[in-house]
């Protein structure tokens, strides 16, 4: 039986009668050595603000931890940690590096009489060096004092044990990366406790009693001497986002922390500040100006051309491009490209404003269709009188959404509807790039900085030819000396050879055709040099009804490995690979993707990815792939997994743009579960046109 009640309550309900009980602190940015809410080495029951992303560097006694943490939901947080142990001779390295993941779930939120209580799992997927579980409770007394107490198992139950819950089995690390659920909350458990005092704003003093004995580091390896279970520290909030700390640790060491936090909900510029949109020009009534409502302009090629020119010029001023315009006496359909606004609703609103200004008065109905590489996203139809009336109403955006009519597959423009000179279209770009290599034991961080030059040619709607060439300017990725020891075909693990031999290199060179075979169906065919390591042919279909929160896709590829020098040559290895995919927006904030199929090494399995999607375009997610490759054959890490993040540029600049930076952090690059990277996959192109996505952004319709 677990003996919790007496121990935890004695630690948490510390008598402090002299202090008045004020409204409890709801969240904290006071992060411990593990990069999550904590005193120093011990956790607390608190949570970070919802959506918070924190990077923490902590060090003491030859142990350094770098942690990336994310408050996934108000009560759920996760972290990825990369640790360095000096003078730990393991695997032939004098300095040992370790990767681990943590998960925390807050069971109780703090209230006037109830502490916040959090259940935590350390090193839940990793080698087990930091493995431990805990139950922590924290109670704040106003803004000045927070008291914490709890019980820890595993590493956190290694000092001052007061009982046990069965026997904790020995950790079978193997290649790491495996869940060891049979260990959770097993073995000795020990109490920990601490207090944080904030005598003045920005300054926090801390003291804790630690239940971590550091047996391996102190007794077995002698990395440092542990003389005491007590730790003391002082922290200072340097800025709103930066916090520094200095500590006395275990009676023998000094420690330091630095944490930087950002929250996608809090843009540094305070939101998007675009120039004012053009005002709607209401028409005079038909009774007052009947001559404005005549329809003979439709029969005049010159008049129609003038309307097209005015619409194209006005849209260009708003950062959009008119691809085609279909006109009749009572209706107009604008096929536009949105190159500026991340929120599709804002592009729709500005286009509606433009049409209300330039269309002849007889046009009573506007349909707006966003074009993406020749794909027609679901069209939105408005009554012109609604645009004229609701622009100035307090609930105007909501009323326009209620009256909008959605058409899943708008008619394809007639040949004569396309704007003169819109095709063929040529584009080019020169931009810097940054490529990194992380977690190599020889050197944990390497990077290349260079220049990429790309060009594209669109001879007609739906047909694209594109390519890019990269040239390194400075960097050390070509210095990686570790050779692949994979038992599988080296489909990814030879990545270092591409950096050694390929500079400059052709990154992509391909042709793509996009088409719409039916209602809610989208298609793509791509052929050429698809990515740095593979050339091939790829076909994809997607079924995505506009009024659902799910979509189904299928992709089939033939891929052949490219030569290391990044030229036109190909290697002997080829493979047929492909996946069936489910995309599901299962809550307003969370989106899941499940891919089932065959991967580059010929292995079969599935990938689960979950992203939190913020209204302002931020995306933070994680993925894991499990295939029929065994942990032993996969190698270190046991299975493919990682963290993804997308940061919209407009969040940082405060000016509308569709540009964003995306990156993926993988603890390891191995061959199992490796997927082909194909440019221009369909779901990312059509997601903006789904009803749920437009509705969550509809507040920007009139902006």
Secondary structure in CASP SS format (residue, H / E / C, confidence):
PFRMAT SS
TARGET T0000
AUTHOR 0000-0000-0000
METHOD secondary structure of the structure
MODEL  1
X C 1.00
X C 1.00
X C 1.00
X C 1.00
X H 1.00
X H 1.00
X H 1.00
X H 1.00
X H 1.00
X H 1.00
X H 1.00
X H 1.00
X C 1.00
X C 1.00
X C 1.00
X C 1.00
X C 1.00
X C 1.00
X C 1.00
X C 1.00
X C 1.00
X C 1.00
X C 1.00
X C 1.00
X C 1.00
X C 1.00
X C 1.00
X C 1.00
X C 1.00
X C 1.00
X E 1.00
X C 1.00
X C 1.00
X C 1.00
X C 1.00
X C 1.00
X E 1.00
X E 1.00
X C 1.00
X C 1.00
X C 1.00
X C 1.00
X E 1.00
X C 1.00
X C 1.00
X C 1.00
X C 1.00
X C 1.00
X C 1.00
X C 1.00
X C 1.00
X E 1.00
X E 1.00
X E 1.00
X E 1.00
X E 1.00
X E 1.00
X E 1.00
X E 1.00
X E 1.00
X C 1.00
X C 1.00
X E 1.00
X E 1.00
X E 1.00
X E 1.00
X E 1.00
X E 1.00
X E 1.00
X E 1.00
X E 1.00
X E 1.00
X E 1.00
X C 1.00
X C 1.00
X E 1.00
X E 1.00
X E 1.00
X E 1.00
X E 1.00
X E 1.00
X E 1.00
X E 1.00
X E 1.00
X E 1.00
X C 1.00
X C 1.00
X C 1.00
X C 1.00
X E 1.00
X C 1.00
X C 1.00
X E 1.00
X C 1.00
X C 1.00
X E 1.00
X E 1.00
X E 1.00
X E 1.00
X E 1.00
X E 1.00
X E 1.00
X E 1.00
X E 1.00
X E 1.00
X E 1.00
X E 1.00
X E 1.00
X C 1.00
X C 1.00
X C 1.00
X C 1.00
X C 1.00
X C 1.00
X C 1.00
X E 1.00
X E 1.00
X E 1.00
X E 1.00
X E 1.00
X E 1.00
X E 1.00
X E 1.00
X E 1.00
X E 1.00
X E 1.00
X C 1.00
X C 1.00
X C 1.00
X C 1.00
X C 1.00
X E 1.00
X E 1.00
X E 1.00
X E 1.00
X E 1.00
X E 1.00
X E 1.00
X E 1.00
X E 1.00
X E 1.00
X C 1.00
X C 1.00
X C 1.00
X E 1.00
X E 1.00
X E 1.00
X E 1.00
X E 1.00
X E 1.00
X E 1.00
X E 1.00
X E 1.00
X E 1.00
X H 1.00
X H 1.00
X H 1.00
X C 1.00
X C 1.00
X C 1.00
X E 1.00
X E 1.00
X E 1.00
X E 1.00
X E 1.00
X C 1.00
X C 1.00
X C 1.00
X C 1.00
X C 1.00
X C 1.00
X C 1.00
X C 1.00
X C 1.00
X C 1.00
X C 1.00
X C 1.00
X E 1.00
X C 1.00
X C 1.00
X H 1.00
X H 1.00
X H 1.00
X C 1.00
X C 1.00
X C 1.00
X E 1.00
X E 1.00
X E 1.00
X E 1.00
X E 1.00
X E 1.00
X E 1.00
X E 1.00
X E 1.00
X E 1.00
X E 1.00
X C 1.00
X C 1.00
X C 1.00
X C 1.00
X C 1.00
X E 1.00
X E 1.00
X E 1.00
X E 1.00
X E 1.00
X E 1.00
X E 1.00
X C 1.00
X C 1.00
X C 1.00
X C 1.00
X C 1.00
X H 1.00
X H 1.00
X H 1.00
X H 1.00
X H 1.00
X H 1.00
X C 1.00
X C 1.00
X C 1.00
X C 1.00
X C 1.00
X C 1.00
X C 1.00
X C 1.00
X C 1.00
X E 1.00
X E 1.00
X E 1.00
X E 1.00
X E 1.00
X E 1.00
X E 1.00
X E 1.00
X C 1.00
X C 1.00
X C 1.00
X C 1.00
X E 1.00
X E 1.00
X E 1.00
X E 1.00
X E 1.00
X E 1.00
X E 1.00
X E 1.00
X C 1.00
X C 1.00
X C 1.00
X E 1.00
X E 1.00
X E 1.00
X E 1.00
X E 1.00
X E 1.00
X E 1.00
X E 1.00
X E 1.00
X E 1.00
X E 1.00
X C 1.00
X C 1.00
X C 1.00
X C 1.00
X C 1.00
X C 1.00
X C 1.00
X C 1.00
X C 1.00
X C 1.00
X C 1.00
X C 1.00
X C 1.00
X C 1.00
X C 1.00
X C 1.00
X C 1.00
X C 1.00
X C 1.00
X C 1.00
X C 1.00
X C 1.00
X C 1.00
X C 1.00
X C 1.00
X C 1.00
X H 1.00
X H 1.00
X H 1.00
X H 1.00
X C 1.00
X C 1.00
X H 1.00
X H 1.00
X H 1.00
X H 1.00
X C 1.00
X H 1.00
X H 1.00
X H 1.00
X H 1.00
X H 1.00
X H 1.00
X H 1.00
X H 1.00
X H 1.00
X H 1.00
X H 1.00
X H 1.00
X H 1.00
X H 1.00
X H 1.00
X H 1.00
X H 1.00
X C 1.00
X C 1.00
X E 1.00
X E 1.00
X E 1.00
X E 1.00
X E 1.00
X E 1.00
X E 1.00
X E 1.00
X C 1.00
X C 1.00
X C 1.00
X E 1.00
X E 1.00
X E 1.00
X E 1.00
X E 1.00
X E 1.00
X E 1.00
X E 1.00
X C 1.00
X C 1.00
X C 1.00
X C 1.00
X C 1.00
X H 1.00
X H 1.00
X H 1.00
X H 1.00
X H 1.00
X H 1.00
X H 1.00
X H 1.00
X H 1.00
X H 1.00
X H 1.00
X H 1.00
X H 1.00
X H 1.00
X H 1.00
X C 1.00
X C 1.00
X C 1.00
X C 1.00
X C 1.00
X C 1.00
X E 1.00
X E 1.00
X E 1.00
X E 1.00
X E 1.00
X E 1.00
X E 1.00
X E 1.00
X C 1.00
X C 1.00
X E 1.00
X E 1.00
X C 1.00
X C 1.00
X E 1.00
X E 1.00
X E 1.00
X E 1.00
X E 1.00
X H 1.00
X H 1.00
X H 1.00
X H 1.00
X H 1.00
X H 1.00
X H 1.00
X C 1.00
X C 1.00
X C 1.00
X C 1.00
X C 1.00
X H 1.00
X H 1.00
X H 1.00
X H 1.00
X H 1.00
X H 1.00
X H 1.00
X H 1.00
X C 1.00
X E 1.00
X E 1.00
X E 1.00
X C 1.00
X C 1.00
X C 1.00
X C 1.00
X C 1.00
X C 1.00
X C 1.00
X H 1.00
X H 1.00
X H 1.00
X E 1.00
X C 1.00
X C 1.00
X C 1.00
X C 1.00
X C 1.00
X C 1.00
X E 1.00
X E 1.00
X E 1.00
X E 1.00
X E 1.00
X E 1.00
X E 1.00
X E 1.00
X E 1.00
X E 1.00
X E 1.00
X E 1.00
X E 1.00
X E 1.00
X E 1.00
X E 1.00
X C 1.00
X C 1.00
X E 1.00
X E 1.00
X E 1.00
X E 1.00
X E 1.00
X E 1.00
X E 1.00
X E 1.00
X E 1.00
X E 1.00
X E 1.00
X E 1.00
X E 1.00
X E 1.00
X E 1.00
X E 1.00
X E 1.00
X E 1.00
X C 1.00
X C 1.00
X E 1.00
X E 1.00
X E 1.00
X E 1.00
X E 1.00
X E 1.00
X E 1.00
X E 1.00
X E 1.00
X E 1.00
X E 1.00
X E 1.00
X E 1.00
X C 1.00
X H 1.00
X H 1.00
X H 1.00
X C 1.00
X C 1.00
X C 1.00
X C 1.00
X C 1.00
X C 1.00
X C 1.00
X C 1.00
X C 1.00
X C 1.00
X C 1.00
X C 1.00
X C 1.00
X C 1.00
X C 1.00
X H 1.00
X H 1.00
X H 1.00
X H 1.00
X H 1.00
X H 1.00
X H 1.00
X C 1.00
X C 1.00
X C 1.00
X E 1.00
X E 1.00
X E 1.00
X E 1.00
X E 1.00
X E 1.00
X E 1.00
X E 1.00
X E 1.00
X E 1.00
X E 1.00
X E 1.00
X E 1.00
X E 1.00
X C 1.00
X C 1.00
X E 1.00
X E 1.00
X E 1.00
X E 1.00
X E 1.00
X E 1.00
X E 1.00
X E 1.00
X E 1.00
X C 1.00
X C 1.00
X C 1.00
X C 1.00
X E 1.00
X E 1.00
X E 1.00
X E 1.00
X E 1.00
X E 1.00
X E 1.00
X E 1.00
X E 1.00
X E 1.00
X C 1.00
X C 1.00
X C 1.00
X C 1.00
X C 1.00
X C 1.00
X E 1.00
X E 1.00
X E 1.00
X E 1.00
X E 1.00
X E 1.00
X E 1.00
X E 1.00
X E 1.00
X E 1.00
X E 1.00
X E 1.00
X E 1.00
X C 1.00
X C 1.00
X C 1.00
X C 1.00
X C 1.00
X C 1.00
X C 1.00
X E 1.00
X E 1.00
X E 1.00
X E 1.00
X E 1.00
X E 1.00
X E 1.00
X E 1.00
X E 1.00
X E 1.00
X E 1.00
X E 1.00
X E 1.00
X E 1.00
X E 1.00
X E 1.00
X C 1.00
X C 1.00
X C 1.00
X C 1.00
X E 1.00
X E 1.00
X E 1.00
X E 1.00
X E 1.00
X E 1.00
X E 1.00
X E 1.00
X E 1.00
X C 1.00
X C 1.00
X C 1.00
X C 1.00
X C 1.00
X E 1.00
X E 1.00
X E 1.00
X E 1.00
X E 1.00
X E 1.00
X E 1.00
X E 1.00
X E 1.00
X E 1.00
X C 1.00
X C 1.00
X C 1.00
X C 1.00
X C 1.00
X E 1.00
X E 1.00
X E 1.00
X E 1.00
X E 1.00
X E 1.00
X E 1.00
X E 1.00
X E 1.00
X C 1.00
X C 1.00
X C 1.00
X H 1.00
X H 1.00
X H 1.00
X H 1.00
X C 1.00
X C 1.00
X C 1.00
X C 1.00
X C 1.00
X E 1.00
X E 1.00
X E 1.00
X E 1.00
X E 1.00
X E 1.00
X E 1.00
X E 1.00
X E 1.00
X H 1.00
X H 1.00
X H 1.00
X H 1.00
X H 1.00
X C 1.00
X C 1.00
X C 1.00
X C 1.00
X C 1.00
X C 1.00
X E 1.00
X E 1.00
X E 1.00
X E 1.00
X E 1.00
X E 1.00
X E 1.00
X C 1.00
X C 1.00
X C 1.00
X C 1.00
X C 1.00
X C 1.00
X C 1.00
X C 1.00
X C 1.00
X C 1.00
X C 1.00
X C 1.00
X C 1.00
X C 1.00
X C 1.00
X C 1.00
X H 1.00
X H 1.00
X H 1.00
X H 1.00
X H 1.00
X H 1.00
X H 1.00
X C 1.00
X H 1.00
X H 1.00
X H 1.00
X H 1.00
X H 1.00
X H 1.00
X C 1.00
X H 1.00
X H 1.00
X H 1.00
X C 1.00
X C 1.00
X C 1.00
END
